[in-house]
Amino acid sequence: MYYDGDQHLITVAPTRTGKGTCHIIPNLLTYQGSMVVNDIKGENFKESSQQRLKFGQVFRFAPFAEDTDGFNPLDFVRRGTPAAFDDAMLVADMLIVPGSNDDEGNHWKEAAKNLLAGLIGYVTEREPIATRNLQRVRELLTLDQKSFLAFVQEAMADPAGPPYVVRAANMLLQKADRERSGVISTAQAQTSIWDSEPLARATRISTFKVEELRDQVATLYIIVPPEHLSTYKSVLRVVLGLALSSMTRKPPERSERPPLTFLFDEFPSLGYMQPVVDAMAYLAGYGCRLWLFAQDLGQIREIYGDNTTSLLANCGARAFFGVADYETAEYVSKMAGQKTVLTSTRSLKTSRVLFWDDIWGVESQNLQYIGVPLIAPDEVMRIPVRGDQQRQIVFLQGQAPVLALKIPYHVVDAWAAAAVRAPVSVQLDQAPMPPSTASEPPRQPEGAAAADAVAKAKAYGAAAAKKAKPWASAAASAAKTGAAHLGEKISLVTQQGAAYIKEGNKRKGQGMAKNYETIDEIKASSEQTRENMVDFARFVRETEGNIRLCEAEIAALAPNDPRRAVFEETRSGLERSLASNRRMVEVGRILLDGGEAIVESIEDGA
């Protein structure tokens, strides 16, 4: 059964009943549109990432992995625009995990949200690029009380800053000491997870743009191990919430591509997310849709309250299996509707005849049609969820309910084959790939088989080298010309222009700056450098992945297998490319800092 509509989807089933094996992984293996996956255990990435590479780019935000992609939440804020305040407020809202409906607790969280939005605005507008991240927000927030209040009063409340930052500072300063301390401590508690070093490494700089998922086919896996799920709830809210909101920044347009699909596994565990509620109402118009996964309806209702009805109503496909609670079973029963059955009722009317001992009676039978549930709640709860007869109830909008088989991906040959890790050639121009012996005892090829294996390995190695060489040469060339070009500007403007300004000749200094580079041009150059850094960071990630796959192939071959030399040569080429790309990322950081220095020197002189 396939659903090709553009409306949202929901799957409701308890844990360990097959949501991943029967719904998530089969779609990751076959769906050729972009996908964002909340991959709690990382199993979806392991089973499907190589297959997804055939459809487009694959990104993995996994803070506990050394080779994680980077995602800086503060890149979401459109600094210097009227939208900056709303963007900063949304980031702050995602940082704070809602709790119970305790009015006092909500008061502190709302006040903390305003403070965080102000701090985010300050960092994005006034800090250099290198420190525009949530770690810097956290550093400021955890200053000792005296230093923090001095910072708020002198820096945040500076009238020259963004108005919403100034207002946030003034609101905090106007509070009584006790209330102010409560606001600060709440903000500190809600952001404590951002002290994590793995998280800091993964969120300092973005190695991809969320918009890429909308503009081209790509896949983003968001992976947090189960043991860290409760503490990283804020992180998941930030990444998923901002990714959702980013999709509506561009006007809706008609596209032949399948909709970008967000797979939110265990989405109620993230707490109330306004972007989810908003997305259910209008995201389909932007070529995107949500697929929500929950254990039962009570879990959703506890978090979303009255919005639960709207969430369900906006889903064009709803699947239920393994139902173990009566509320969900009753909902499914009512959704399935009724069937008409013919019933028979009998009645006996008796009477005693006067002066006679006998009793006379009249028996009557009444036939009528009545409506009964197509499937009763208790029957819903008895639907098998394991074995050959495992079933699910599926509701597609405008159609009768379907009692369908639930098929794990590993029993379908095509899906099982796609789930096997693809060879390196998927990432290297589809070069011919020698047969993998990972699942067999290493053996030495003989005769014609050996010659054929060597030929295939050489073809693979040539394709890999061809792919690696342009990366290395382009990186070296860009490093040389880019550093020299921008280095001259840095030297000219900061050394000569700043010197004039320092001497007091502001007019001459400003003129010097205008002759060679305007502030806007420098900022534009910095943005271009930043985009280049994203590209080179992506090259780093791709090359690291190719190296790992090469090493896996080498490990699977016998020590005297002639293919080993080709793979080892390929790995060496990839390692050289990796070093070049890493240098380019570092060069980019230097150039960004230099651009910031230029702008600051000109603005200070003005």
C-alpha positions in Angstrom: 0.0 0.0 0.0 1.4 3.4 -1.0 0.2 6.9 0.0 1.1 9.5 -2.7 -0.9 12.4 -1.2 0.6 15.6 0.0 -1.1 15.6 3.4 0.6 14.6 6.7 0.8 11.1 8.1 0.7 9.5 11.6 1.5 6.1 12.9 0.3 5.1 16.4 1.9 2.0 17.9 3.6 1.0 21.2 7.4 0.5 21.3 8.9 -2.6 19.8 5.9 -3.4 17.6 7.6 -2.7 14.2 7.3 1.1 13.6 10.9 1.2 12.4 11.1 -2.1 10.5 7.7 -1.8 8.8 7.2 1.9 8.3 10.4 4.0 8.7 13.1 1.9 7.1 11.1 0.7 4.1 10.3 4.4 3.2 13.9 5.5 3.7 15.0 2.8 1.3 12.5 3.6 -1.4 11.3 7.2 -1.1 13.1 9.5 -3.6 12.2 12.8 -2.0 14.1 14.6 0.8 13.7 13.4 4.3 14.5 14.6 7.8 14.6 11.7 10.3 14.6 11.8 14.1 16.7 8.7 14.4 16.8 7.9 18.1 18.9 4.7 18.1 20.9 5.4 14.9 19.5 2.2 13.4 17.8 4.0 10.5 21.1 5.6 9.5 22.9 2.3 9.6 20.3 0.5 7.5 19.5 3.2 4.9 22.1 5.9 4.6 24.0 4.2 1.8 20.8 3.7 -0.2 19.8 7.3 0.4 23.1 8.4 -1.1 21.7 7.2 -4.5 19.0 9.8 -4.2 21.1 12.8 -3.0 23.2 14.3 -0.3 23.2 12.6 3.2 23.8 14.6 6.4 24.1 13.2 9.9 23.8 15.4 13.0 25.1 13.1 15.7 26.9 15.0 18.4 28.4 11.9 19.9 30.0 10.9 16.7 33.4 12.2 15.7 32.4 12.7 12.1 29.1 14.5 12.8 27.8 17.2 10.5 27.6 20.6 12.1 24.5 22.7 12.7 24.7 26.1 14.3 21.2 27.1 15.5 22.1 30.8 15.5 22.5 30.7 11.7 18.7 30.6 11.7 18.5 34.2 12.9 18.3 36.7 10.0 20.5 39.3 11.7 20.1 42.9 10.7 16.5 42.3 9.4 13.0 43.0 10.8 12.7 39.2 11.2 15.6 38.9 13.6 13.4 39.3 16.7 10.9 36.6 15.7 13.8 34.2 14.8 15.6 34.8 18.1 12.3 34.2 20.0 11.7 30.9 18.1 15.2 29.7 19.0 14.6 30.6 22.6 11.2 28.9 22.6 12.8 25.7 21.3 15.6 25.8 23.9 13.0 25.8 26.8 11.3 22.5 27.3 7.7 22.9 28.5 6.8 21.2 31.8 3.5 20.8 33.6 0.8 23.4 33.5 2.2 25.0 36.7 1.4 28.7 36.3 4.4 29.7 38.5 6.8 27.5 36.5 5.5 28.9 33.2 6.0 32.5 34.5 9.7 31.8 35.0 10.1 30.1 31.7 8.4 32.9 29.8 10.6 35.5 31.4 13.7 33.3 30.8 12.6 33.0 27.1 12.6 36.8 26.8 16.1 37.0 28.3 17.4 34.2 26.1 16.0 35.9 23.0 17.8 39.1 24.0 21.1 37.3 24.5 20.7 35.4 21.2 20.1 38.8 19.5 23.2 40.3 21.1 25.4 37.4 20.1 24.2 37.2 16.5 24.4 41.0 16.0 27.4 42.1 18.0 29.7 39.1 18.3 32.3 38.0 15.6 31.4 35.1 13.4 33.7 32.7 15.3 31.6 33.1 18.5 28.1 33.4 17.1 26.9 30.3 18.7 24.9 29.0 21.7 28.1 28.3 23.6 28.8 32.0 23.7 25.2 32.6 24.9 25.9 30.1 27.6 29.2 31.8 28.5 27.5 35.1 29.0 24.6 33.6 30.9 26.9 31.9 33.4 29.0 34.9 34.3 29.0 35.7 38.0 26.0 37.8 39.0 27.9 41.1 39.2 29.6 40.7 35.9 26.4 39.5 34.2 24.4 42.5 35.3 27.2 44.8 34.3 27.2 43.2 30.8 23.4 43.5 30.6 23.5 47.2 31.6 26.5 48.2 29.5 26.3 46.0 26.4 22.8 44.7 26.0 21.1 47.9 27.0 23.3 50.0 24.7 20.7 52.1 22.7 22.8 51.6 19.6 21.9 47.9 19.6 18.9 46.2 18.2 15.7 47.4 20.0 14.5 44.0 21.0 17.9 43.3 22.7 17.7 46.6 24.5 14.1 45.8 25.7 15.1 42.4 27.0 17.9 44.0 29.0 15.7 46.7 30.4 13.0 44.2 31.4 15.5 42.2 33.3 17.1 45.3 35.0 13.7 46.6 36.1 12.8 43.4 38.0 13.3 43.1 41.8 16.4 41.3 42.9 14.7 38.1 43.8 12.6 37.9 40.6 15.7 38.7 38.5 17.6 35.9 40.1 14.8 33.5 39.4 14.7 34.5 35.7 18.5 34.1 35.4 18.6 30.7 37.2 15.7 29.4 35.0 17.5 30.4 31.8 20.7 28.8 33.1 18.9 25.6 34.0 17.1 25.4 30.6 20.4 25.8 28.7 22.8 23.7 30.8 23.0 20.9 28.2 24.9 23.3 25.9 27.9 23.0 28.2 28.4 19.5 26.6 31.7 19.4 24.7 30.3 17.0 22.0 27.4 19.3 21.5 29.6 22.4 21.4 31.8 20.7 18.7 28.7 19.8 16.6 27.0 23.3 16.9 29.9 25.8 16.4 29.5 25.9 12.6 27.0 24.6 10.1 28.3 22.2 7.5 25.0 22.2 5.6 22.1 24.5 5.0 18.6 23.3 6.0 17.3 24.9 2.8 19.3 22.3 0.8 16.7 19.8 1.9 14.0 21.8 0.3 15.8 22.9 -2.9 17.3 19.5 -3.8 16.9 15.8 -2.7 18.9 15.3 0.5 18.5 13.4 3.8 19.2 14.6 7.3 19.5 12.0 10.1 19.3 13.5 13.6 20.8 11.0 16.0 20.9 11.1 19.8 21.5 7.8 21.7 18.5 6.7 23.9 20.6 7.1 27.1 21.0 10.8 26.3 17.4 11.4 25.1 16.0 13.0 28.2 19.0 15.5 28.6 19.2 16.2 24.9 15.5 16.9 24.5 16.2 20.6 24.1 18.7 19.9 21.4 16.2 17.8 19.4 13.6 20.5 19.8 16.0 23.2 18.4 17.2 21.2 15.4 13.7 19.8 14.4 11.8 23.0 15.2 14.2 25.3 13.3 14.3 22.9 10.3 10.5 23.0 10.1 10.3 26.7 10.4 13.0 27.2 7.7 10.8 25.6 5.1 8.3 28.5 5.0 10.9 31.2 4.4 10.6 30.8 0.7 7.2 31.3 -1.1 5.4 28.2 -2.1 6.3 26.9 -5.6 5.2 24.1 -7.8 7.8 21.3 -8.1 7.8 17.9 -9.6 9.9 16.6 -6.7 8.1 14.5 -4.0 7.3 16.4 -0.8 10.1 16.8 1.8 9.0 14.5 4.6 9.8 14.9 8.3 9.8 11.7 10.2 9.2 12.5 13.9 9.7 9.3 15.9 8.4 9.6 19.4 7.4 13.2 18.8 5.4 13.7 22.0 8.6 13.1 24.0 9.9 16.4 22.7 7.2 18.3 24.5 4.9 20.9 23.1 6.3 22.4 19.8 4.4 25.2 18.2 6.2 24.7 14.9 4.6 21.3 14.7 1.1 22.7 15.3 1.7 25.4 12.7 3.2 23.0 10.2 0.2 20.7 10.3 -2.0 23.6 9.2 0.0 25.0 6.3 3.3 23.2 5.6 1.8 21.0 2.8 1.5 24.2 0.7 5.3 24.5 0.8 6.0 21.1 -0.6 6.6 19.5 2.9 4.8 17.1 5.1 5.1 15.5 8.5 5.0 11.9 9.5 4.4 11.7 13.2 5.0 8.6 15.3 3.6 8.1 18.8 2.8 5.2 21.2 -0.8 6.1 21.9 -3.3 8.9 21.6 -3.2 9.6 25.3 0.5 10.5 25.0 -0.3 13.1 22.3 -3.3 14.5 24.1 -1.3 15.0 27.3 1.1 17.3 25.5 -1.1 18.9 22.8 -4.4 19.0 24.6 -7.2 20.3 22.3 -4.8 20.6 19.4 -4.7 16.8 19.2 -8.0 16.7 17.3 -6.6 19.2 14.7 -3.3 17.2 14.4 -5.2 14.0 13.6 -7.6 15.7 11.3 -4.8 17.1 9.2 -3.3 13.6 8.5 -4.3 12.1 5.2 -3.0 8.7 6.3 -3.3 7.2 9.7 -2.0 3.8 10.8 -2.6 1.9 14.0 -1.2 -1.4 15.3 -0.3 -3.1 18.5 -2.9 -0.9 20.3 -2.8 -1.6 24.0 -4.9 1.2 25.5 -8.6 1.7 25.5 -8.6 5.3 24.4 -6.8 4.6 21.2 -8.8 1.4 20.6 -12.0 3.3 21.0 -10.8 6.0 18.6 -9.9 3.4 16.0 -13.3 1.7 16.4 -15.2 4.9 15.9 -13.0 5.9 12.9 -13.8 2.5 11.3 -17.5 3.3 11.4 -20.4 0.9 11.6 -21.9 -1.9 9.6 -25.6 -2.7 9.3 -26.8 -6.1 10.7 -30.2 -7.7 10.7 -31.4 -8.5 14.2 -34.3 -10.5 15.4 -36.2 -10.0 18.7 -38.9 -12.2 20.1 -41.6 -11.4 22.5 -44.3 -13.6 24.3 -47.5 -12.0 25.5 -49.5 -14.2 27.9 -52.9 -13.9 29.6 -55.3 -16.0 31.7 -58.8 -16.6 30.4 -61.6 -16.0 32.8 -62.9 -19.1 34.6 -60.2 -21.2 32.9 -57.0 -22.5 34.5 -55.0 -22.5 31.2 -52.7 -19.6 30.2 -53.0 -18.4 26.7 -50.0 -16.7 25.0 -49.1 -15.0 21.7 -45.5 -15.1 20.5 -44.2 -12.4 18.1 -40.9 -11.9 16.2 -39.5 -8.5 15.2 -36.8 -8.1 12.6 -34.9 -4.8 12.2 -31.6 -3.4 10.9 -29.2 -1.8 13.4 -25.7 -0.3 13.3 -22.9 -2.0 15.1 -19.1 -1.1 15.2 -17.3 -2.5 12.2 -14.6 -3.4 14.7 -15.1 -3.2 18.5 -12.4 -1.6 20.8 -11.6 -5.0 22.3 -11.1 -6.5 18.8 -8.8 -3.6 17.9 -6.6 -4.5 20.9 -6.5 -8.2 19.8 -5.1 -7.6 16.3 -1.9 -9.6 16.0 1.4 -7.5 15.8 3.9 -10.3 15.3 4.3 -13.4 13.2 3.0 -14.1 9.7 -0.4 -12.6 10.5 0.6 -9.3 11.9 -1.8 -6.6 10.8 -2.4 -2.9 11.0 -5.5 -0.7 10.5 -4.9 2.1 7.9 -7.2 5.0 7.3 -6.7 7.0 4.0 -8.7 10.1 3.7 -11.9 9.6 1.7 -11.6 5.8 1.6 -12.8 2.9 3.7 -10.5 1.6 6.4 -8.1 -1.1 5.4 -6.9 -4.1 7.5 -3.5 -4.5 6.0 -0.5 -6.8 6.4 2.4 -5.3 8.2 5.6 -6.2 6.3 9.1 -5.8 7.8 11.7 -4.6 5.3 13.9 -7.6 5.7 11.3 -10.1 4.3 11.1 -8.2 1.0 14.1 -9.1 -1.2 14.5 -5.7 -2.8 14.3 -3.8 0.5 16.7 -6.2 2.2 19.2 -5.9 -0.6 18.9 -2.1 -0.5 19.5 -2.1 3.3 22.9 -3.7 2.8 25.7 -1.1 2.9 26.4 0.2 -0.6 29.9 0.1 -2.0 32.2 3.1 -2.1 31.3 3.6 -5.8 28.0 5.1 -4.8 30.0 8.2 -3.7 32.7 8.1 -6.3 31.1 8.6 -9.7 29.6 5.0 -9.9 33.0 3.4 -10.5 33.0 -0.4 -11.0 33.3 -2.1 -7.6 35.1 -5.4 -7.0 32.9 -8.0 -5.3 32.9 -7.6 -1.6 34.1 -10.6 0.5 33.1 -9.1 3.8 30.8 -12.0 4.6 33.1 -14.7 3.2 36.5 -16.1 4.4 39.3 -14.2 2.6 40.6 -16.1 -0.4 43.2 -15.6 -3.1 41.6 -15.2 -6.6 43.1 -17.5 -9.2 43.6 -17.4 -13.0 41.1 -15.4 -15.0 39.2 -14.5 -11.8 42.3 -12.9 -10.4 42.9 -10.9 -13.6 39.3 -9.8 -13.7 39.4 -8.7 -10.0 42.6 -6.7 -10.6 41.1 -5.0 -13.6 37.9 -4.0 -11.7 39.9 -2.8 -8.7 42.1 -0.6 -11.0 39.0 0.9 -12.6 37.6 1.6 -9.2 40.9 3.1 -8.1 41.1 5.3 -11.2 37.6 6.7 -10.6 38.4 7.3 -6.9 41.6 9.1 -7.8 39.8 11.2 -10.4 37.3 12.3 -7.9 39.9 13.1 -5.2 42.3 15.0 -7.4 40.1 17.9 -8.3 39.2 18.3 -4.6 42.8 18.5 -3.6 43.9 20.8 -6.4 40.9 23.1 -6.0 41.5 23.3 -2.3 45.1 24.1 -2.7 44.4 26.7 -5.4 41.6 28.4 -3.5 43.7 28.5 -0.3 46.6 30.1 -2.2 44.6 32.7 -4.2 41.9 33.3 -1.7 44.3 33.9 1.2 46.5 36.2 -0.9 43.6 38.2 -2.3 41.8 38.7 1.0 45.1 39.0 2.9 46.0 42.0 0.8 42.6 43.7 1.6 43.1 43.0 5.3 46.6 44.4 5.2 45.6 47.4 3.2 42.5 48.4 5.1 43.3 47.4 8.6 47.0 48.5 8.6 46.8 51.7 6.5 43.1 52.7 7.0 43.1 51.9 10.7 46.4 53.8 11.1 44.9 56.9 9.7 41.9 56.6 11.9 44.1 56.1 15.0 46.0 59.2 14.1 42.8 61.1 14.2 42.4 61.7 10.5 39.0 60.0 10.3 38.1 61.5 7.0 41.2 60.2 5.3 40.9 56.9 7.0 37.3 56.5 6.0 38.1 57.5 2.5 40.9 54.9 2.4 38.4 52.3 3.4 35.8 53.3 0.8 38.5 53.3 -1.9 39.2 49.6 -1.5 36.2 48.0 0.2 32.9 49.1 1.6 31.5 47.6 4.7 28.7 45.9 2.7 31.2 44.4 0.3 33.3 43.1 3.1 30.2 41.5 4.7 29.2 40.0 1.4 32.7 38.6 0.9 32.5 37.1 4.4 29.2 35.5 3.6 30.7 34.0 0.4 33.7 32.7 2.5 31.2 31.2 4.9 29.4 29.4 2.1 32.7 28.1 0.8 33.5 26.8 4.3 30.2 24.9 4.3 31.2 23.3 0.9 34.7 22.3 2.1 33.3 21.0 5.4 30.9 18.8 3.3 33.9 17.6 1.3 35.6 16.7 4.6 32.6 14.7 5.7 32.3 12.9 2.3 36.0 12.1 2.1 36.0 10.7 5.7 33.1 8.5 4.7 34.9 7.2 1.6 38.1 6.5 3.7 36.1 4.5 6.2 34.5 2.5 3.4 37.9 1.9 1.7 39.3 0.6 5.1 36.3 -1.7 5.4 37.1 -3.2 1.9 40.8 -3.5 2.8 40.0 -5.3 6.0 37.8 -7.8 4.1 40.6 -8.8 1.7 43.3 -11.4 2.3 46.8 -9.9 2.9 48.1 -11.2 -0.4 45.0 -10.1 -2.5 46.2 -7.9 -5.3 43.2 -5.6 -4.8 44.5 -4.4 -1.5 47.2 -2.3 -3.1 44.7 -0.5 -5.2 42.4 0.2 -2.3 45.4 1.4 -0.2 46.5 3.8 -3.0 43.0 5.1 -3.2 42.9 5.6 0.5 46.1 7.6 0.4 44.7 9.9 -2.3 41.6 10.5 -0.2 43.6 11.2 2.8 45.6 13.9 0.9 42.3 15.4 -0.2 41.0 15.3 3.3 44.0 17.2 4.6 43.6 19.9 1.9 39.9 20.4 2.7 40.6 20.6 6.4 43.2 23.3 5.6 40.6 25.2 3.6 38.1 25.2 6.5 40.9 26.7 8.7 41.7 29.3 6.1 38.0 30.2 6.0 38.0 30.8 9.7 41.0 33.1 9.4 39.4 35.0 6.6 36.2 35.4 8.5 38.0 36.8 11.5 39.9 39.1 9.3 36.7 40.4 7.7 35.2 41.0 11.1 38.4 43.0 12.1 38.1 45.2 9.0 34.4 46.0 9.7 35.1 46.7 13.4 38.0 49.0 12.6 36.0 51.0 10.1 32.9 51.2 12.3 35.0 52.2 15.3 36.7 54.9 13.3 33.4 56.2 12.0 
